[in-house]
């Protein structure tokens, strides 16, 4: 579904991605783990067209997208839920969700999808008329994820969905990610510093270090890898 080939991305003179190549098959969850500053968020933003690569190729459903604008990439079905939630704080919960569906014309399906996100996050249904900025951090993350789902994505890019959340809410978010993948067949590329939790719900994973892919394997093998355990899982 997605193939990233030898991507090199720069911020001015600073090279953030140094020949990164990954692939994602339709219907799977792929985890991308690594330390702060490794280039994980940059890779997602490069895929989305926010930070265009200087060289390399990105294929989505077999077609090159590396030179497309972010709105065109979004219209193809690649939707990013960015780090830090970034909801619209002065809009209500329902208005935030409406913004997620702003390119869609299928009003009946939009209403159905709205009820779906309210079914997986009942707290949002209770607060549908509440301003987004007045929600708790966990509720804002639920809203950010739900807004992404309202676009009916073919591929969902999640950037640190557990950031700043209490452990009980982290478990809820990861259970929901698994649920979305299983019930909607939504393909997910998950960037996450909670490496163990990410790998437990993923089928495969990549380890990104200093702008390069250091390891790639099925998730179970990465969980058992001594180097991964030592650096990211708190073990040896």
C-alpha positions as CSV (number, residue, x, y, z in Angstrom):
1,X,0.0,0.0,0.0
2,X,2.8,2.4,0.9
3,X,6.4,2.2,-0.1
4,X,9.1,4.7,1.0
5,X,12.2,4.4,-1.1
6,X,15.5,5.9,0.0
7,X,14.0,9.2,1.3
8,X,16.3,12.0,2.3
9,X,14.7,15.0,4.0
10,X,16.4,18.2,5.2
11,X,15.5,21.1,7.4
12,X,17.7,23.7,5.8
13,X,21.2,22.3,5.9
14,X,20.4,19.7,8.5
15,X,19.6,16.3,7.2
16,X,16.8,14.6,9.2
17,X,16.3,11.5,7.1
18,X,19.2,9.7,5.5
19,X,18.0,7.2,3.0
20,X,15.0,5.8,4.8
21,X,13.1,3.0,3.2
22,X,10.0,1.3,4.7
23,X,6.8,-0.4,3.4
24,X,3.4,-1.0,4.7
25,X,0.9,-3.6,3.5
26,X,-2.8,-2.8,3.3
27,X,-4.6,-3.8,6.5
28,X,-1.6,-4.1,8.9
29,X,-0.4,-2.0,11.8
30,X,3.3,-1.1,11.5
31,X,5.1,0.5,14.5
32,X,7.9,3.0,14.1
33,X,10.0,3.3,17.3
34,X,13.0,5.3,18.2
35,X,14.4,8.0,20.5
36,X,13.5,11.7,20.5
37,X,15.0,13.3,17.5
38,X,15.4,10.1,15.5
39,X,13.3,11.4,12.7
40,X,10.0,9.6,13.3
41,X,7.8,12.6,13.1
42,X,9.7,13.9,10.1
43,X,9.1,10.7,8.3
44,X,5.3,11.0,8.8
45,X,5.4,14.7,7.7
46,X,7.4,13.7,4.6
47,X,4.8,11.0,3.7
48,X,2.1,13.6,4.1
49,X,3.9,16.2,2.0
50,X,4.3,18.7,4.8
51,X,8.1,18.5,4.6
52,X,8.9,17.4,1.0
53,X,11.9,15.1,0.6
54,X,15.0,16.3,-1.3
55,X,15.4,12.9,-2.9
56,X,13.8,9.5,-3.0
57,X,10.4,8.2,-3.8
58,X,7.1,7.6,-2.0
59,X,4.5,5.3,-3.6
60,X,0.9,5.0,-2.4
61,X,-1.1,2.2,-4.1
62,X,1.7,2.1,-6.7
63,X,1.6,5.8,-7.6
64,X,4.3,8.3,-6.7
65,X,3.1,11.0,-4.2
66,X,6.4,12.7,-3.1
67,X,5.7,15.8,-5.3
68,X,2.0,16.2,-4.4
69,X,0.7,18.9,-2.0
70,X,-0.5,17.9,1.5
71,X,-4.2,18.5,0.6
72,X,-3.9,16.2,-2.5
73,X,-2.2,13.5,-0.4
74,X,-5.0,13.8,2.2
75,X,-7.6,13.4,-0.6
76,X,-6.0,10.1,-1.6
77,X,-6.8,8.7,1.9
78,X,-3.6,9.3,3.9
79,X,-4.6,11.0,7.1
80,X,-2.2,12.1,9.9
81,X,-3.1,12.5,13.6
82,X,-0.3,14.8,14.7
83,X,1.7,14.8,17.9
84,X,0.3,17.0,20.6
85,X,-3.4,16.5,19.5
86,X,-3.8,19.9,17.8
87,X,-7.6,20.0,17.9
88,X,-9.5,23.2,17.2
89,X,-9.9,24.5,20.8
90,X,-12.6,27.1,20.1
91,X,-14.8,24.6,18.1
92,X,-17.1,22.1,19.8
93,X,-16.4,18.4,19.8
94,X,-19.0,17.9,17.0
95,X,-17.6,20.8,15.0
96,X,-14.1,19.3,15.3
97,X,-15.5,16.0,13.9
98,X,-17.2,17.9,11.1
99,X,-13.9,19.4,10.1
100,X,-12.4,15.9,9.8
101,X,-15.1,15.2,7.2
102,X,-15.0,18.5,5.3
103,X,-13.9,16.9,2.0
104,X,-16.7,14.3,2.0
105,X,-20.1,14.7,0.2
106,X,-21.6,11.4,1.5
107,X,-23.7,13.0,4.3
108,X,-25.4,9.8,5.3
109,X,-22.1,7.9,5.7
110,X,-20.7,10.9,7.6
111,X,-23.6,10.7,10.1
112,X,-22.9,6.9,10.4
113,X,-19.2,7.5,11.0
114,X,-20.0,10.2,13.6
115,X,-22.1,7.6,15.5
116,X,-19.3,5.1,15.1
117,X,-16.7,7.4,16.8
118,X,-19.2,8.2,19.5
119,X,-19.7,4.5,20.1
120,X,-16.0,3.9,20.6
121,X,-15.5,7.1,22.6
122,X,-18.8,7.6,24.6
123,X,-17.2,10.5,26.5
124,X,-17.1,12.4,23.3
125,X,-20.8,11.8,22.7
126,X,-21.5,13.2,26.2
127,X,-19.4,16.3,25.4
128,X,-20.4,16.8,21.7
129,X,-21.4,20.5,22.4
130,X,-18.4,21.2,24.6
131,X,-15.5,23.3,23.3
132,X,-12.5,21.2,22.4
133,X,-10.2,23.4,24.5
134,X,-12.1,22.6,27.7
135,X,-11.6,18.8,27.3
136,X,-9.0,16.9,29.4
137,X,-5.8,15.8,27.6
138,X,-7.1,12.2,27.2
139,X,-10.4,13.5,25.8
140,X,-8.5,15.7,23.4
141,X,-6.5,12.7,22.1
142,X,-9.8,10.8,21.6
143,X,-11.1,13.8,19.7
144,X,-7.9,14.1,17.5
145,X,-8.1,10.4,16.7
146,X,-11.8,10.6,16.0
147,X,-11.4,13.6,13.7
148,X,-8.9,11.6,11.7
149,X,-11.4,8.7,11.4
150,X,-14.1,11.1,10.1
151,X,-12.0,11.5,7.0
152,X,-12.5,7.8,6.4
153,X,-8.8,7.2,5.8
154,X,-7.3,4.4,3.8
155,X,-4.1,4.8,5.9
156,X,-3.9,6.5,9.3
157,X,-0.6,7.9,10.5
158,X,-0.5,8.2,14.3
159,X,2.2,10.4,15.9
160,X,2.7,9.6,19.6
161,X,-1.0,9.0,20.5
162,X,0.0,8.2,24.1
163,X,1.9,11.4,24.7
164,X,1.1,12.9,28.1
165,X,-1.7,10.6,28.9
166,X,-2.3,8.7,32.2
167,X,-1.6,4.9,32.0
168,X,-5.3,3.9,32.1
169,X,-6.0,6.2,29.1
170,X,-2.9,4.9,27.2
171,X,-4.4,1.4,27.5
172,X,-7.7,2.8,26.2
173,X,-6.1,4.5,23.2
174,X,-4.1,1.4,22.2
175,X,-7.2,-0.8,22.5
176,X,-9.0,1.6,20.3
177,X,-6.2,1.5,17.7
178,X,-6.4,-2.3,17.6
179,X,-10.2,-2.0,17.3
180,X,-10.0,0.4,14.4
181,X,-7.6,-1.8,12.5
182,X,-9.6,-5.0,13.1
183,X,-13.2,-3.7,12.5
184,X,-12.5,-1.1,9.8
185,X,-9.5,-2.7,8.1
186,X,-7.8,0.6,8.4
187,X,-4.1,0.5,7.7
188,X,-2.0,2.2,10.4
189,X,1.6,3.5,10.7
190,X,2.2,4.1,14.4
191,X,4.9,6.3,15.7
192,X,5.3,5.7,19.4
193,X,7.9,6.0,22.2
194,X,6.0,3.4,24.3
195,X,7.7,0.8,22.2
196,X,6.5,-2.3,24.0
197,X,2.8,-1.3,23.7
198,X,3.3,-0.3,20.1
199,X,5.0,-3.6,19.2
200,X,2.3,-5.6,21.1
201,X,-0.4,-4.3,18.7
202,X,1.7,-4.2,15.6
203,X,2.4,-6.9,13.1
204,X,5.8,-5.5,12.1
205,X,8.1,-2.7,13.2
206,X,11.0,-0.5,12.3
207,X,13.6,1.1,14.6
208,X,14.7,4.5,13.5
209,X,18.0,6.0,14.8
210,X,19.6,9.2,13.7
211,X,17.6,9.4,10.5
212,X,18.3,5.8,9.4
213,X,16.4,2.5,9.7
214,X,18.6,0.4,12.1
215,X,16.3,-2.6,12.5
216,X,13.2,-4.0,10.9
217,X,11.4,-7.3,11.7
218,X,8.1,-8.8,12.7
219,X,7.0,-7.2,16.0
220,X,7.4,-10.4,18.1
221,X,11.0,-10.6,17.0
222,X,11.7,-7.0,17.9
223,X,10.2,-7.5,21.3
224,X,12.7,-10.3,21.9
225,X,15.7,-8.5,20.3
226,X,18.3,-7.8,23.0
227,X,19.3,-4.4,21.4
228,X,15.7,-3.3,21.3
229,X,15.1,-4.5,24.9
230,X,18.1,-2.6,26.2
231,X,17.5,0.7,24.3
232,X,13.6,0.9,24.2
233,X,12.0,-1.6,26.5
234,X,13.9,-1.1,29.7
235,X,15.4,-4.5,29.8
236,X,18.6,-6.4,28.8
